[in-house]
Amino acid sequence: MIPLVMATSGALADSTVTPARAAVLGAVQGLTEFLPVSSSAHLYLIPRVLGWKYSGVAFDVALHGGTLLALLLAFARDWWQLLRDAFASDPARRGEAWRLWGWLALATVPGAVAGKLLESAAEHALRSLPLQAVMLIVFGFLLWAADRFLPPGRDPARPGWGAALGLGFAQALALVPGVSRSGVTITAGRVAGLSRVSAARFSFLLATPITLGAVLLKARDLPHDLPATTLAIGVATSAVVGMLAIRWLLRWLQRAGFGVFFLYRAVLGIALLLFARSS
């Protein structure tokens, strides 16, 4: 999940991040960004478990540069075709392409607005461990239930404007760590009548513009003494693992559902609640 902190302030990256830590956090980001388990929660929790200082929101978002690269590579054919169709001589192809561009723009707006309005809360109050634990459990259950009890769904070329708004508002909920951007948008896609694979594909396409905006807006908050090689290692690891995660999830969803993810989120959420209560 991308934490919608593209408009948040504060929390500069920890300049003591080592290449090894950057590689670990990059792998965590690449894996959990696309699997519906909440990347922002894991990027916050893993350093605490390992006894590291939290590297900061800016560094977290910088790692999203790797998952942005993974998205662009994984869906390069889709983006290229969409760009070509937007300027095609055939009016039908051109119109369909511009409708999809409009769908993506419309679905991006709620998340951008939410990130701006809740910038302070996203940086502080929403990072409470009990809150993250509850969000992991609740939204994991909703993802599983929407897929388990709704019809298999359809595979449209374009979901439609209603689905666009639904996925857009769902994406805004990912401001809260533990919700999972991919998880909540896939849930919204299934509720809108999309199949598992179509919901995941549209979730990934929708992730591209908001991830790009987040990376561009938070890049200036990176400390100047953070070594470029360390940052490059984190971004490269995130990109490679992210590509593998995308391919694996799309194949998995062709034959199985989200029960395993709900189970993982539930176990993690309960463990976090117990940890928060004892600490």
Secondary structure, DSSP 8 states (H G I E B T S, - for coil): ---S-TT-------TT--HHHHHHHHHHHHHHHHTTT-HHHHHHHHHHHHT-----HHHHHHHHHHHHHHHHHHTHHHHHHHHHHHT-SSHHHHHHHHHHHHHHHHHHHHHHHHHHHTHHHHHTGGG-HHHHHHHHHHHHHHHHHHHHHS---B--SS--HHHHHHHHHHHHHTTSTTS-HHHHHHHHHHHTTB-HHHHHHHHHHHHHHHHHHHHHHHGGGS-TTS-HHHHHHHHHHHHHHHHHHHHHHHHHTTT--SHHHHHHHHHHHHHHHHHHHH-
